[in-house]
Amino acid sequence: MADGFWSEMWEEWFRPVSKDALKTFSILAIMYLFWEAIVLLRLRGYPDAHLEAFEKTHFVLMWVLYVVTGGNFVLKQVVGLWSKNRNRR
């Protein structure tokens, strides 16, 4: 790409953020499908004792994935900014 403001924005900001956004939306889609499977089982009369275990697993897994994904995103941004500022010196 040609050197300039927009090429720098593409390389330094948009590509990494779009990769993280795609990964985050994929994780959200998987968690949504997991929840919809639980709802479908509930509608088909699956025993509540088993569904409660699925719901607890879904809740814990959801929060773990959110924290790990969010932490990964923030860590990548901090490391990227730190290395970019370090290279300017």
N, C-alpha and C positions, 0 to 999 in steps of 0.2 A: 504494500500500500504506500501511497505517497506520504511523505512526512508532513505533519501539520497537526492542528488541534484535534480534528475529528479522528484522524488515525490513532493519535495518542489516546483519545477517549475510548475508541474501540478496543485497543489492545490492553490498556491499563484498567479500564473500569467495566465496560459492557460485557466483554467475553467472560471474565471471572464471575461477575454477578449473574449473567444468564445461565452459566453452568450450575451455579448454586441454586438458582431459582428452579431450574429444571429438576434438579435432584430433590429439592424441597417439595415441589408439586407432585413428583412421583411418590414420595413417601406419604404425602397427604392422600393421594388417590388409593394407595394400598390400605391405609388406615380406614378410609371411607368404605372400601369394599369389605373389609373385615367387619365393620359395624353393620353394613347392610346384610351380611351373612348372618349375623346375630339376630337381626330383626326378622329375617326370613325364617330362621329356625323357631323364633318365638311365635310367628304366625302359623307355623305348621304344627304347633303344640308340643315342641320339645320341652322336657322337664325344666322347671325354673331353677332347680338346684344346679344343673349343669350350665345353664345360661348365665347365672350369677358368676360362676368361675370364668366364663368367657369374657363377661363384661369387666371383671376385675383385671384380667390379663390385658384386655384392650386398653383400659385406662392407664395402667402402669406402662405398657409398651408405648402408648401415645406420648406420655410425658417424657419418657426416656429418649424417644426419637426427637421430640421437639428440643429438648435441652442439648442433646448431642449435635443436632443439625444447626441450631442457633449458635452454640459455642464454636463449632467448626467454622461457620461463616464469619463470626466476629474475629476469631483467631486469624483466619486467612487475611481479613482486611487489615488487622493490626500489623501482622508480619509484613504484608505488602507495603503498607505505608512506612513502616520502620526501615525496610530495606531500600525503598525508594529514596527516603530522606538521607539514609546512610551513604548511598551512592553519589548523592549530590555534593557531599563534602569533599 
